Amino acid sequence: MPPEPKVIHVSAFSPFRDQEPPDTTIVIRGEPPEFNGPDSLRQHQDFYERQAAEILDALYNSLPQGTFDRLGMAFMQKKVCLYRGKTE
């Protein structure tokens, strides 16, 4: 049985005060694809760049500015180890 999905509720941003902001859902599921061949490094880089850009756009267009700014600072402060799943 797969684990229950993690659901996080945060405030949303709407550029129009008289409109309810739309919900934004980011689904994180599955493994990254495998790339093989002489161009596999570039394919991996492009894949992760596209994913990062999509997440960034979704968060930038959905979160209040204060939350987005603090999230950016938290990313920069977080030390990420090269080994998957381990942080310092």
C-alpha positions in Angstrom: 0.0 0.0 0.0 1.5 3.4 -1.0 2.0 6.0 1.7 -0.6 8.7 2.1 0.2 11.8 0.0 1.6 14.8 1.9 -0.7 17.7 1.6 0.4 21.2 2.6 -2.0 24.1 2.8 -0.6 27.7 2.4 -2.1 31.1 1.5 -2.5 32.0 -2.1 -2.0 35.3 -3.9 -4.4 37.0 -6.2 -3.5 40.0 -8.2 -7.1 41.2 -8.0 -8.4 42.0 -4.5 -12.0 41.2 -5.5 -11.3 37.8 -6.8 -10.6 34.5 -5.0 -7.1 33.3 -6.0 -7.1 30.0 -7.9 -5.8 26.8 -6.2 -2.5 25.6 -7.4 -1.6 21.9 -7.2 1.9 20.5 -7.7 1.9 16.7 -8.0 5.2 15.0 -7.2 5.1 11.4 -8.3 7.2 8.8 -10.0 10.9 8.6 -10.8 12.8 10.8 -13.3 13.2 9.2 -16.7 16.4 7.4 -17.6 18.5 9.0 -20.4 21.1 6.9 -22.2 23.5 7.6 -25.0 26.1 10.3 -25.8 23.7 13.1 -25.1 22.4 11.8 -21.8 24.0 14.4 -19.6 22.4 17.2 -21.6 19.1 15.4 -21.5 19.3 15.2 -17.7 20.2 18.8 -17.4 17.4 19.9 -19.7 14.9 17.7 -17.8 15.7 19.2 -14.4 15.8 22.8 -15.8 12.3 22.4 -17.2 11.0 20.9 -14.0 12.6 23.6 -11.9 11.2 26.3 -14.2 7.6 24.9 -14.0 7.7 24.7 -10.2 9.2 28.2 -10.0 6.5 29.7 -12.2 3.7 27.9 -10.3 5.0 29.2 -7.0 5.8 32.7 -8.2 2.3 33.1 -9.7 0.5 31.6 -6.7 2.2 32.5 -3.4 2.1 35.9 -1.6 5.3 37.8 -2.2 6.4 37.5 1.4 6.1 33.7 1.3 7.8 33.5 -2.0 10.7 35.7 -0.8 11.2 33.7 2.3 11.1 30.5 0.4 13.9 31.7 -1.9 16.0 32.6 1.2 15.3 29.2 2.7 16.5 27.5 -0.5 19.7 29.5 -0.4 20.4 28.7 3.3 19.8 25.0 2.9 22.9 23.0 2.4 22.3 20.1 0.1 24.7 17.2 0.0 25.5 15.5 -3.3 24.1 12.3 -2.0 20.4 11.9 -2.6 18.2 12.4 0.4 20.9 13.6 2.8 21.4 17.1 4.0 24.0 18.7 6.3 
